[in-house]
Amino acid sequence: MSDTIHFILAGGTILQENKQGKMEWSASIDRLIKATNLEVNYRHSIAYSGLASSLSVSDVFKIRDLIKSDESSQAFIITVGTDILEEVAYALDELLRIDKPVILVAAMRPSDALGYDGIENLRQAILVSEMEEAKSAGVLVVIGDQIHLGRYIHKTDSESIRAFVSHPGPIGDIRNGYPVLYYGVKDQRGSYEFLSADSVIDLKVTALIIHMDTDLSFYDLSNVNGLVLEGMGTGSIPTEIVESLSAEWTSKIPIVIATRCETGSNYNDFLYKGGLEKYEKYGFIVKDFLRLNGLQTRIKLLFELAALRADHKNMTSLQRFKG
Protein backbone atom coordinates (compact mmCIF):
# COMPACT_ATOMS: atom_id res chain seq x y z
CA MET A 1 0.00 0.00 0.00
CA SER A 2 1.62 3.27 -1.11
CA ASP A 3 -0.77 5.77 0.52
CA THR A 4 -0.26 6.98 4.05
CA ILE A 5 -2.70 6.24 6.85
CA HIS A 6 -2.80 8.70 9.73
CA PHE A 7 -3.49 6.86 12.99
CA ILE A 8 -4.93 9.22 15.59
CA LEU A 9 -4.68 7.77 19.08
CA ALA A 10 -7.43 8.79 21.49
CA GLY A 11 -6.87 6.10 24.09
CA GLY A 12 -9.16 3.14 24.52
CA THR A 13 -8.86 -0.46 25.60
CA ILE A 14 -7.26 -1.26 22.25
CA LEU A 15 -4.11 0.48 23.56
CA GLN A 16 -4.45 -0.72 27.13
CA GLU A 17 -2.33 -3.26 28.99
CA ASN A 18 -1.49 -4.22 32.57
CA LYS A 19 1.72 -2.70 33.89
CA GLN A 20 2.64 -3.93 37.37
CA GLY A 21 -0.98 -4.22 38.43
CA LYS A 22 -2.11 -0.95 36.84
CA MET A 23 -3.92 -0.53 33.55
CA GLU A 24 -2.09 1.87 31.24
CA TRP A 25 -2.44 3.08 27.66
CA SER A 26 0.99 1.78 26.78
CA ALA A 27 0.46 -0.70 23.94
CA SER A 28 2.64 0.49 21.07
CA ILE A 29 0.75 1.37 17.89
CA ASP A 30 3.85 0.35 15.94
CA ARG A 31 3.74 -3.11 17.51
CA LEU A 32 0.01 -3.47 16.91
CA ILE A 33 0.28 -2.47 13.25
CA LYS A 34 3.18 -4.86 12.75
CA ALA A 35 1.09 -7.66 14.28
CA THR A 36 -1.57 -7.21 11.59
CA ASN A 37 0.92 -8.56 8.99
CA LEU A 38 -0.15 -5.82 6.57
CA GLU A 39 2.24 -3.55 4.69
CA VAL A 40 1.25 -0.08 5.85
CA ASN A 41 2.75 3.35 5.31
CA TYR A 42 1.62 5.39 8.26
CA ARG A 43 2.16 8.16 10.74
CA HIS A 44 0.49 8.66 14.10
CA SER A 45 -0.59 11.46 16.44
CA ILE A 46 -1.75 11.39 20.03
CA ALA A 47 -5.00 13.28 20.53
CA TYR A 48 -6.00 11.98 23.96
CA SER A 49 -4.58 9.49 26.45
CA GLY A 50 -6.83 9.67 29.51
CA LEU A 51 -9.80 7.66 30.69
CA ALA A 52 -12.49 7.21 28.05
CA SER A 53 -15.11 8.45 30.50
CA SER A 54 -13.26 11.78 30.78
CA LEU A 55 -12.98 12.46 27.04
CA SER A 56 -14.83 15.67 26.17
CA VAL A 57 -16.41 17.25 23.12
CA SER A 58 -13.38 19.57 23.01
CA ASP A 59 -11.21 16.47 22.55
CA VAL A 60 -13.43 15.43 19.63
CA PHE A 61 -12.76 18.81 18.05
CA LYS A 62 -9.03 18.15 18.48
CA ILE A 63 -9.41 14.89 16.58
CA ARG A 64 -11.45 16.67 13.90
CA ASP A 65 -8.86 19.41 13.54
CA LEU A 66 -6.01 16.90 13.22
CA ILE A 67 -7.89 15.32 10.32
CA LYS A 68 -8.75 18.61 8.61
CA SER A 69 -5.18 19.93 8.88
CA ASP A 70 -3.65 16.83 7.28
CA GLU A 71 -3.91 17.13 3.52
CA SER A 72 -1.29 14.50 2.69
CA SER A 73 -2.69 11.38 4.36
CA GLN A 74 -5.17 9.31 2.38
CA ALA A 75 -7.09 7.80 5.30
CA PHE A 76 -7.57 8.27 9.03
CA ILE A 77 -7.96 5.55 11.65
CA ILE A 78 -8.82 6.65 15.18
CA THR A 79 -8.49 4.53 18.31
CA VAL A 80 -11.12 5.26 20.91
CA GLY A 81 -12.62 3.76 24.06
CA THR A 82 -15.73 1.66 23.55
CA ASP A 83 -17.52 3.47 26.39
CA ILE A 84 -17.68 6.72 24.43
CA LEU A 85 -17.34 5.36 20.89
CA GLU A 86 -20.91 6.05 19.83
CA GLU A 87 -20.77 9.67 20.99
CA VAL A 88 -17.42 10.31 19.30
CA ALA A 89 -18.60 8.64 16.08
CA TYR A 90 -21.78 10.71 15.86
CA ALA A 91 -20.03 13.98 16.76
CA LEU A 92 -17.24 13.45 14.21
CA ASP A 93 -19.76 12.59 11.52
CA GLU A 94 -21.48 15.92 12.15
CA LEU A 95 -18.18 17.84 12.23
CA LEU A 96 -16.47 16.38 9.15
CA ARG A 97 -17.02 16.46 5.41
CA ILE A 98 -14.01 15.10 3.58
CA ASP A 99 -13.70 12.56 0.79
CA LYS A 100 -11.27 10.33 2.61
CA PRO A 101 -11.94 7.30 4.81
CA VAL A 102 -12.38 8.13 8.50
CA ILE A 103 -12.61 4.99 10.61
CA LEU A 104 -12.96 4.46 14.35
CA VAL A 105 -11.50 1.29 15.79
CA ALA A 106 -11.63 -0.09 19.31
CA ALA A 107 -11.36 -3.24 21.38
CA MET A 108 -13.41 -4.80 24.15
CA ARG A 109 -10.41 -6.50 25.76
CA PRO A 110 -6.99 -5.06 26.68
CA SER A 111 -3.91 -6.10 24.75
CA ASP A 112 -2.55 -8.40 27.47
CA ALA A 113 -5.82 -10.34 27.90
CA LEU A 114 -6.68 -13.71 26.39
CA GLY A 115 -8.87 -13.19 23.36
CA TYR A 116 -7.58 -9.65 22.72
CA ASP A 117 -9.56 -8.35 19.76
CA GLY A 118 -7.60 -5.21 19.03
CA ILE A 119 -5.16 -6.53 16.42
CA GLU A 120 -7.85 -8.12 14.28
CA ASN A 121 -10.07 -5.05 14.55
CA LEU A 122 -7.11 -2.89 13.56
CA ARG A 123 -6.29 -5.15 10.61
CA GLN A 124 -9.88 -4.94 9.41
CA ALA A 125 -9.94 -1.15 9.81
CA ILE A 126 -6.82 -0.87 7.64
CA LEU A 127 -8.45 -3.00 4.94
CA VAL A 128 -11.65 -0.96 5.03
CA SER A 129 -9.61 2.24 4.73
CA GLU A 130 -8.39 1.00 1.33
CA MET A 131 -11.91 0.67 -0.07
CA GLU A 132 -13.09 3.28 -2.57
CA GLU A 133 -16.57 3.20 -1.02
CA ALA A 134 -15.17 4.30 2.35
CA LYS A 135 -14.19 7.71 0.99
CA SER A 136 -17.70 9.13 0.98
CA ALA A 137 -19.42 6.99 3.60
CA GLY A 138 -18.84 9.36 6.49
CA VAL A 139 -17.38 8.12 9.75
CA LEU A 140 -17.24 4.33 9.88
CA VAL A 141 -16.66 2.02 12.83
CA VAL A 142 -14.92 -1.31 12.34
CA ILE A 143 -15.25 -3.70 15.26
CA GLY A 144 -16.22 -7.33 15.84
CA ASP A 145 -16.00 -8.39 12.16
CA GLN A 146 -18.55 -5.74 11.19
CA ILE A 147 -18.58 -2.35 9.48
CA HIS A 148 -20.98 0.19 10.93
CA LEU A 149 -22.03 3.71 10.08
CA GLY A 150 -20.81 5.87 12.96
CA ARG A 151 -24.03 7.87 12.87
CA TYR A 152 -26.13 4.85 13.83
CA ILE A 153 -23.94 2.71 16.09
CA HIS A 154 -24.83 1.83 19.68
CA LYS A 155 -23.12 -0.10 22.46
CA THR A 156 -25.54 -2.69 23.82
CA ASP A 157 -23.37 -4.78 26.12
CA SER A 158 -20.74 -3.71 28.65
CA GLU A 159 -18.45 -6.73 28.14
CA SER A 160 -19.23 -8.78 25.05
CA ILE A 161 -16.91 -8.86 22.03
CA ARG A 162 -20.04 -8.26 19.92
CA ALA A 163 -21.15 -5.29 22.01
CA PHE A 164 -22.05 -2.99 19.12
CA VAL A 165 -25.03 -2.87 16.82
CA SER A 166 -26.32 -0.29 14.37
CA HIS A 167 -29.75 0.42 12.99
CA PRO A 168 -30.96 -0.95 10.64
CA GLY A 169 -27.76 -3.00 10.65
CA PRO A 170 -24.07 -2.99 9.72
CA ILE A 171 -23.34 -1.96 6.14
CA GLY A 172 -20.81 -4.75 5.78
CA ASP A 173 -18.99 -7.69 7.31
CA ILE A 174 -15.54 -9.20 7.18
CA ARG A 175 -15.76 -12.35 5.03
CA ASN A 176 -12.81 -14.64 4.35
CA GLY A 177 -10.60 -12.05 6.00
CA TYR A 178 -11.69 -9.13 3.82
CA PRO A 179 -14.42 -6.47 4.03
CA VAL A 180 -17.63 -6.85 2.06
CA LEU A 181 -20.14 -4.00 1.78
CA TYR A 182 -23.79 -4.87 1.23
CA TYR A 183 -25.28 -1.50 0.30
CA GLY A 184 -24.43 2.13 -0.21
CA VAL A 185 -25.06 4.96 2.21
CA LYS A 186 -26.79 8.32 2.10
CA ASP A 187 -24.38 11.19 2.65
CA GLN A 188 -25.37 13.01 5.85
CA ARG A 189 -21.96 14.24 6.90
CA GLY A 190 -20.63 17.51 8.14
CA SER A 191 -23.66 19.60 9.08
CA TYR A 192 -21.53 21.44 11.63
CA GLU A 193 -18.09 21.37 10.02
CA PHE A 194 -17.85 25.16 10.42
CA LEU A 195 -17.80 24.93 14.24
CA SER A 196 -14.64 25.22 16.32
CA ALA A 197 -13.89 23.94 19.82
CA ASP A 198 -14.13 27.51 21.15
CA SER A 199 -17.76 27.69 20.03
CA VAL A 200 -18.88 24.96 22.44
CA ILE A 201 -16.39 25.15 25.28
CA ASP A 202 -18.60 27.10 27.73
CA LEU A 203 -21.96 25.66 26.67
CA LYS A 204 -23.60 23.30 29.13
CA VAL A 205 -26.11 20.81 27.74
CA THR A 206 -27.23 17.87 29.82
CA ALA A 207 -29.54 14.89 29.35
CA LEU A 208 -31.93 13.35 31.88
CA ILE A 209 -33.46 9.89 31.62
CA ILE A 210 -37.16 9.92 32.41
CA HIS A 211 -38.29 7.03 34.59
CA MET A 212 -41.01 6.23 37.09
CA ASP A 213 -41.19 8.88 39.82
CA THR A 214 -38.73 11.24 38.10
CA ASP A 215 -37.94 14.10 40.51
CA LEU A 216 -36.51 17.30 39.03
CA SER A 217 -35.90 18.93 42.41
CA PHE A 218 -32.36 17.51 42.38
CA TYR A 219 -31.40 19.61 39.35
CA ASP A 220 -30.51 23.29 39.09
CA LEU A 221 -31.54 24.19 35.56
CA SER A 222 -30.26 27.74 35.93
CA ASN A 223 -26.76 26.38 35.27
CA VAL A 224 -27.49 24.78 31.89
CA ASN A 225 -27.89 26.20 28.38
CA GLY A 226 -29.97 23.31 27.07
CA LEU A 227 -31.71 20.19 28.35
CA VAL A 228 -32.56 16.84 26.77
CA LEU A 229 -35.33 14.72 28.26
CA GLU A 230 -34.93 11.07 27.30
CA GLY A 231 -38.59 10.10 27.39
CA MET A 232 -40.13 6.68 27.60
CA GLY A 233 -40.90 4.98 24.29
CA THR A 234 -41.77 7.58 21.67
CA GLY A 235 -40.74 10.42 23.94
CA SER A 236 -43.43 10.03 26.61
CA ILE A 237 -42.99 12.51 29.48
CA PRO A 238 -45.03 12.38 32.73
CA THR A 239 -47.61 15.17 32.99
CA GLU A 240 -46.09 16.53 36.20
CA ILE A 241 -42.69 16.93 34.48
CA VAL A 242 -44.30 18.73 31.53
CA GLU A 243 -46.14 21.09 33.86
CA SER A 244 -43.10 21.79 36.05
CA LEU A 245 -40.94 22.74 33.06
CA SER A 246 -43.51 24.70 31.07
CA ALA A 247 -43.64 27.55 30.61
CA GLU A 248 -41.03 28.75 33.12
CA TRP A 249 -38.13 26.72 31.75
CA THR A 250 -39.18 26.02 28.16
CA SER A 251 -39.20 29.80 27.64
CA LYS A 252 -35.67 30.20 29.05
CA ILE A 253 -33.69 27.30 27.61
CA PRO A 254 -34.25 24.86 24.74
CA ILE A 255 -35.66 21.62 26.13
CA VAL A 256 -35.65 18.79 23.62
CA ILE A 257 -37.61 15.57 23.97
CA ALA A 258 -35.75 12.44 22.84
CA THR A 259 -36.36 8.74 23.38
CA ARG A 260 -34.49 6.75 25.99
CA CYS A 261 -34.56 3.79 23.57
CA GLU A 262 -31.41 3.12 21.54
CA THR A 263 -33.27 3.44 18.24
CA GLY A 264 -36.61 4.72 17.06
CA SER A 265 -38.50 8.02 16.88
CA ASN A 266 -39.04 10.55 19.63
CA TYR A 267 -42.64 10.97 18.52
CA ASN A 268 -45.19 9.09 16.41
CA ASP A 269 -48.07 11.29 15.37
CA PHE A 270 -49.44 8.57 13.11
CA LEU A 271 -50.20 6.08 15.87
CA TYR A 272 -50.52 8.54 18.76
CA LYS A 273 -52.48 11.46 17.34
CA GLY A 274 -51.76 14.84 18.90
CA GLY A 275 -48.58 13.72 20.61
CA LEU A 276 -46.39 16.19 18.78
CA GLU A 277 -48.74 19.14 19.28
CA LYS A 278 -49.12 18.29 22.95
CA TYR A 279 -45.44 18.93 23.60
CA GLU A 280 -44.78 21.72 21.13
CA LYS A 281 -47.59 23.89 22.49
CA TYR A 282 -45.82 23.80 25.87
CA GLY A 283 -42.58 24.97 24.30
CA PHE A 284 -40.71 21.67 24.02
CA ILE A 285 -38.66 20.93 20.89
CA VAL A 286 -39.36 17.60 19.23
CA LYS A 287 -39.52 17.11 15.46
CA ASP A 288 -36.15 18.67 14.58
CA PHE A 289 -34.45 15.86 16.52
CA LEU A 290 -36.35 12.95 14.98
CA ARG A 291 -34.75 9.47 15.19
CA LEU A 292 -31.85 10.49 17.43
CA ASN A 293 -31.30 8.79 20.77
CA GLY A 294 -30.50 10.75 23.92
CA LEU A 295 -26.72 10.79 23.45
CA GLN A 296 -27.00 11.96 19.85
CA THR A 297 -29.69 14.52 20.71
CA ARG A 298 -27.46 16.07 23.36
CA ILE A 299 -24.57 16.44 20.91
CA LYS A 300 -26.80 17.92 18.20
CA LEU A 301 -28.39 20.37 20.64
CA LEU A 302 -24.90 21.45 21.76
CA PHE A 303 -23.87 22.03 18.14
CA GLU A 304 -27.12 23.85 17.32
CA LEU A 305 -26.66 26.22 20.24
CA ALA A 306 -23.09 26.92 19.11
CA ALA A 307 -24.26 27.56 15.54
CA LEU A 308 -27.06 29.83 16.74
CA ARG A 309 -24.67 31.85 18.88
CA ALA A 310 -22.29 32.19 15.93
CA ASP A 311 -25.26 33.31 13.81
CA HIS A 312 -24.01 30.92 11.14
CA LYS A 313 -27.19 29.00 10.51
CA ASN A 314 -30.90 29.62 10.82
CA MET A 315 -31.84 27.14 13.51
CA THR A 316 -35.63 27.51 13.33
CA SER A 317 -36.33 25.37 16.39
CA LEU A 318 -34.02 27.51 18.55
CA GLN A 319 -34.63 31.01 17.20
CA ARG A 320 -36.59 32.17 20.23
CA PHE A 321 -33.51 31.58 22.40
CA LYS A 322 -31.23 33.78 20.31
CA GLY A 323 -29.29 36.19 22.48
MIKE-397601 format. One record per residue (C-alpha): residue in one letter; residue number from 1; x, y, z. Coordinates in steps of 0.001 Angstrom, whole numbers, always signed. Layout:
<rs>
R, kekol, tortor, u, v, w
R, A, NUM, X, Y, Z
...
</rs>
This chain:
<rs>
R, kekol, tortor, u, v, w
R, M, 1, +0, +0, +0
R, S, 2, +1616, +3267, -1109
R, D, 3, -775, +5767, +516
R, T, 4, -255, +6979, +4053
R, I, 5, -2696, +6235, +6849
R, H, 6, -2797, +8699, +9730
R, F, 7, -3486, +6858, +12992
R, I, 8, -4926, +9217, +15587
R, L, 9, -4678, +7774, +19082
R, A, 10, -7428, +8794, +21487
R, G, 11, -6871, +6098, +24089
R, G, 12, -9164, +3144, +24517
R, T, 13, -8865, -465, +25599
R, I, 14, -7259, -1265, +22249
R, L, 15, -4107, +482, +23558
R, Q, 16, -4453, -723, +27128
R, E, 17, -2325, -3259, +28991
R, N, 18, -1494, -4223, +32568
R, K, 19, +1715, -2697, +33886
R, Q, 20, +2637, -3927, +37374
R, G, 21, -982, -4222, +38433
R, K, 22, -2107, -953, +36844
R, M, 23, -3924, -528, +33550
R, E, 24, -2088, +1867, +31243
R, W, 25, -2437, +3083, +27659
R, S, 26, +992, +1777, +26776
R, A, 27, +460, -703, +23936
R, S, 28, +2640, +488, +21068
R, I, 29, +748, +1371, +17894
R, D, 30, +3846, +350, +15937
R, R, 31, +3736, -3110, +17510
R, L, 32, +12, -3474, +16907
R, I, 33, +280, -2471, +13250
R, K, 34, +3178, -4859, +12753
R, A, 35, +1094, -7664, +14277
R, T, 36, -1575, -7212, +11589
R, N, 37, +920, -8556, +8989
R, L, 38, -146, -5825, +6571
R, E, 39, +2237, -3547, +4688
R, V, 40, +1252, -81, +5848
R, N, 41, +2751, +3349, +5307
R, Y, 42, +1616, +5388, +8264
R, R, 43, +2156, +8164, +10741
R, H, 44, +486, +8665, +14099
R, S, 45, -587, +11457, +16437
R, I, 46, -1753, +11386, +20034
R, A, 47, -5005, +13283, +20530
R, Y, 48, -6002, +11975, +23960
R, S, 49, -4581, +9486, +26453
R, G, 50, -6825, +9667, +29513
R, L, 51, -9805, +7662, +30689
R, A, 52, -12488, +7209, +28052
R, S, 53, -15108, +8446, +30503
R, S, 54, -13262, +11780, +30783
R, L, 55, -12977, +12455, +27044
R, S, 56, -14825, +15674, +26168
R, V, 57, -16412, +17254, +23116
R, S, 58, -13380, +19569, +23009
R, D, 59, -11208, +16472, +22546
R, V, 60, -13435, +15426, +19631
R, F, 61, -12756, +18809, +18045
R, K, 62, -9025, +18153, +18484
R, I, 63, -9407, +14885, +16576
R, R, 64, -11453, +16666, +13903
R, D, 65, -8857, +19412, +13540
R, L, 66, -6013, +16897, +13217
R, I, 67, -7891, +15325, +10320
R, K, 68, -8752, +18608, +8610
R, S, 69, -5181, +19934, +8885
R, D, 70, -3653, +16833, +7279
R, E, 71, -3913, +17130, +3515
R, S, 72, -1287, +14497, +2689
R, S, 73, -2694, +11381, +4364
R, Q, 74, -5172, +9308, +2377
R, A, 75, -7091, +7803, +5300
R, F, 76, -7569, +8269, +9029
R, I, 77, -7958, +5548, +11645
R, I, 78, -8819, +6652, +15179
R, T, 79, -8491, +4529, +18308
R, V, 80, -11124, +5259, +20913
R, G, 81, -12622, +3763, +24056
R, T, 82, -15733, +1659, +23547
R, D, 83, -17520, +3468, +26390
R, I, 84, -17681, +6720, +24432
R, L, 85, -17336, +5363, +20891
R, E, 86, -20910, +6049, +19826
R, E, 87, -20767, +9667, +20985
R, V, 88, -17422, +10309, +19297
R, A, 89, -18597, +8643, +16083
R, Y, 90, -21780, +10706, +15864
R, A, 91, -20033, +13980, +16756
R, L, 92, -17241, +13450, +14213
R, D, 93, -19764, +12591, +11522
R, E, 94, -21484, +15919, +12145
R, L, 95, -18181, +17836, +12225
R, L, 96, -16467, +16377, +9151
R, R, 97, -17024, +16462, +5411
R, I, 98, -14005, +15095, +3581
R, D, 99, -13703, +12560, +787
R, K, 100, -11270, +10331, +2614
R, P, 101, -11939, +7299, +4814
R, V, 102, -12384, +8128, +8500
R, I, 103, -12610, +4991, +10612
R, L, 104, -12961, +4456, +14352
R, V, 105, -11501, +1288, +15792
R, A, 106, -11631, -87, +19314
R, A, 107, -11364, -3242, +21378
R, M, 108, -13408, -4798, +24153
R, R, 109, -10408, -6505, +25757
R, P, 110, -6990, -5055, +26683
R, S, 111, -3910, -6099, +24755
R, D, 112, -2547, -8402, +27469
R, A, 113, -5820, -10345, +27899
R, L, 114, -6684, -13708, +26386
R, G, 115, -8874, -13188, +23359
R, Y, 116, -7579, -9654, +22720
R, D, 117, -9563, -8355, +19763
R, G, 118, -7596, -5209, +19031
R, I, 119, -5160, -6527, +16424
R, E, 120, -7852, -8118, +14277
R, N, 121, -10072, -5051, +14549
R, L, 122, -7110, -2889, +13556
R, R, 123, -6295, -5154, +10605
R, Q, 124, -9875, -4943, +9412
R, A, 125, -9940, -1153, +9814
R, I, 126, -6824, -871, +7638
R, L, 127, -8450, -3001, +4936
R, V, 128, -11652, -962, +5030
R, S, 129, -9609, +2243, +4726
R, E, 130, -8390, +1001, +1333
R, M, 131, -11907, +673, -74
R, E, 132, -13086, +3276, -2567
R, E, 133, -16572, +3200, -1019
R, A, 134, -15173, +4300, +2350
R, K, 135, -14194, +7713, +987
R, S, 136, -17702, +9131, +979
R, A, 137, -19422, +6990, +3598
R, G, 138, -18842, +9356, +6494
R, V, 139, -17383, +8123, +9747
R, L, 140, -17241, +4331, +9885
R, V, 141, -16665, +2018, +12828
R, V, 142, -14924, -1309, +12344
R, I, 143, -15251, -3704, +15257
R, G, 144, -16218, -7327, +15840
R, D, 145, -15998, -8390, +12162
R, Q, 146, -18552, -5741, +11193
R, I, 147, -18579, -2354, +9479
R, H, 148, -20985, +193, +10928
R, L, 149, -22030, +3713, +10075
R, G, 150, -20813, +5869, +12958
R, R, 151, -24027, +7875, +12866
R, Y, 152, -26128, +4855, +13835
R, I, 153, -23935, +2712, +16086
R, H, 154, -24829, +1832, +19678
R, K, 155, -23124, -98, +22464
R, T, 156, -25543, -2688, +23817
R, D, 157, -23366, -4777, +26120
R, S, 158, -20737, -3705, +28654
R, E, 159, -18446, -6726, +28141
R, S, 160, -19235, -8781, +25048
R, I, 161, -16915, -8858, +22031
R, R, 162, -20040, -8262, +19916
R, A, 163, -21150, -5293, +22009
R, F, 164, -22047, -2994, +19120
R, V, 165, -25031, -2868, +16818
R, S, 166, -26319, -287, +14368
R, H, 167, -29750, +416, +12990
R, P, 168, -30963, -946, +10641
R, G, 169, -27763, -3003, +10653
R, P, 170, -24072, -2991, +9717
R, I, 171, -23342, -1958, +6143
R, G, 172, -20813, -4751, +5783
R, D, 173, -18992, -7687, +7315
R, I, 174, -15541, -9200, +7184
R, R, 175, -15764, -12351, +5032
R, N, 176, -12813, -14636, +4349
R, G, 177, -10603, -12049, +5997
R, Y, 178, -11688, -9131, +3818
R, P, 179, -14416, -6466, +4032
R, V, 180, -17631, -6850, +2060
R, L, 181, -20138, -4003, +1781
R, Y, 182, -23794, -4868, +1230
R, Y, 183, -25282, -1503, +302
R, G, 184, -24428, +2133, -210
R, V, 185, -25063, +4960, +2211
R, K, 186, -26792, +8322, +2102
R, D, 187, -24383, +11190, +2646
R, Q, 188, -25371, +13009, +5846
R, R, 189, -21962, +14244, +6903
R, G, 190, -20635, +17514, +8140
R, S, 191, -23665, +19603, +9083
R, Y, 192, -21526, +21443, +11630
R, E, 193, -18087, +21369, +10025
R, F, 194, -17847, +25161, +10418
R, L, 195, -17801, +24934, +14241
R, S, 196, -14641, +25220, +16323
R, A, 197, -13893, +23937, +19820
R, D, 198, -14134, +27506, +21153
R, S, 199, -17762, +27691, +20030
R, V, 200, -18885, +24959, +22444
R, I, 201, -16392, +25147, +25284
R, D, 202, -18596, +27104, +27730
R, L, 203, -21959, +25664, +26667
R, K, 204, -23597, +23298, +29132
R, V, 205, -26107, +20811, +27740
R, T, 206, -27229, +17866, +29820
R, A, 207, -29544, +14885, +29352
R, L, 208, -31927, +13350, +31882
R, I, 209, -33460, +9895, +31621
R, I, 210, -37163, +9924, +32406
R, H, 211, -38290, +7025, +34588
R, M, 212, -41008, +6230, +37088
R, D, 213, -41193, +8881, +39819
R, T, 214, -38731, +11236, +38104
R, D, 215, -37940, +14097, +40507
R, L, 216, -36505, +17302, +39026
R, S, 217, -35899, +18929, +42414
R, F, 218, -32364, +17505, +42377
R, Y, 219, -31402, +19607, +39349
R, D, 220, -30513, +23293, +39090
R, L, 221, -31540, +24190, +35557
R, S, 222, -30257, +27741, +35926
R, N, 223, -26759, +26382, +35272
R, V, 224, -27488, +24784, +31887
R, N, 225, -27894, +26204, +28380
R, G, 226, -29965, +23310, +27069
R, L, 227, -31713, +20194, +28346
R, V, 228, -32561, +16842, +26774
R, L, 229, -35327, +14719, +28260
R, E, 230, -34929, +11067, +27301
R, G, 231, -38588, +10104, +27394
R, M, 232, -40126, +6677, +27599
R, G, 233, -40903, +4975, +24292
R, T, 234, -41771, +7581, +21665
R, G, 235, -40740, +10418, +23945
R, S, 236, -43427, +10035, +26608
R, I, 237, -42989, +12511, +29478
R, P, 238, -45029, +12377, +32726
R, T, 239, -47606, +15166, +32993
R, E, 240, -46093, +16526, +36205
R, I, 241, -42693, +16931, +34477
R, V, 242, -44299, +18730, +31532
R, E, 243, -46135, +21085, +33863
R, S, 244, -43098, +21789, +36049
R, L, 245, -40935, +22736, +33057
R, S, 246, -43506, +24699, +31071
R, A, 247, -43639, +27547, +30614
R, E, 248, -41031, +28751, +33122
R, W, 249, -38127, +26724, +31752
R, T, 250, -39182, +26025, +28162
R, S, 251, -39196, +29799, +27642
R, K, 252, -35671, +30202, +29046
R, I, 253, -33690, +27300, +27614
R, P, 254, -34255, +24860, +24740
R, I, 255, -35656, +21615, +26135
R, V, 256, -35650, +18787, +23622
R, I, 257, -37611, +15568, +23973
R, A, 258, -35754, +12441, +22839
R, T, 259, -36359, +8736, +23383
R, R, 260, -34488, +6748, +25985
R, C, 261, -34560, +3786, +23567
R, E, 262, -31411, +3116, +21536
R, T, 263, -33271, +3440, +18236
R, G, 264, -36609, +4718, +17060
R, S, 265, -38496, +8018, +16883
R, N, 266, -39042, +10551, +19632
R, Y, 267, -42644, +10971, +18518
R, N, 268, -45190, +9093, +16407
R, D, 269, -48069, +11292, +15366
R, F, 270, -49440, +8568, +13114
R, L, 271, -50198, +6083, +15871
R, Y, 272, -50520, +8539, +18759
R, K, 273, -52484, +11459, +17343
R, G, 274, -51758, +14836, +18901
R, G, 275, -48576, +13723, +20614
R, L, 276, -46391, +16188, +18778
R, E, 277, -48738, +19142, +19276
R, K, 278, -49122, +18287, +22955
R, Y, 279, -45436, +18934, +23603
R, E, 280, -44779, +21722, +21127
R, K, 281, -47585, +23893, +22495
R, Y, 282, -45818, +23799, +25870
R, G, 283, -42575, +24975, +24297
R, F, 284, -40713, +21673, +24018
R, I, 285, -38657, +20931, +20889
R, V, 286, -39356, +17599, +19227
R, K, 287, -39520, +17105, +15464
R, D, 288, -36148, +18666, +14576
R, F, 289, -34453, +15859, +16520
R, L, 290, -36346, +12947, +14978
R, R, 291, -34753, +9467, +15192
R, L, 292, -31854, +10486, +17431
R, N, 293, -31302, +8788, +20770
R, G, 294, -30495, +10751, +23919
R, L, 295, -26717, +10786, +23451
R, Q, 296, -27005, +11960, +19850
R, T, 297, -29695, +14520, +20709
R, R, 298, -27460, +16066, +23363
R, I, 299, -24572, +16438, +20907
R, K, 300, -26803, +17917, +18200
R, L, 301, -28386, +20372, +20644
R, L, 302, -24901, +21455, +21759
R, F, 303, -23872, +22033, +18136
R, E, 304, -27120, +23849, +17315
R, L, 305, -26655, +26225, +20238
R, A, 306, -23094, +26920, +19107
R, A, 307, -24258, +27556, +15543
R, L, 308, -27056, +29826, +16735
R, R, 309, -24667, +31847, +18882
R, A, 310, -22294, +32194, +15932
R, D, 311, -25265, +33311, +13807
R, H, 312, -24006, +30919, +11144
R, K, 313, -27186, +29000, +10508
R, N, 314, -30902, +29624, +10817
R, M, 315, -31838, +27144, +13513
R, T, 316, -35629, +27505, +13328
R, S, 317, -36328, +25369, +16388
R, L, 318, -34017, +27510, +18550
R, Q, 319, -34629, +31013, +17197
R, R, 320, -36593, +32170, +20230
R, F, 321, -33514, +31580, +22403
R, K, 322, -31225, +33784, +20308
R, G, 323, -29294, +36189, +22483
</rs>
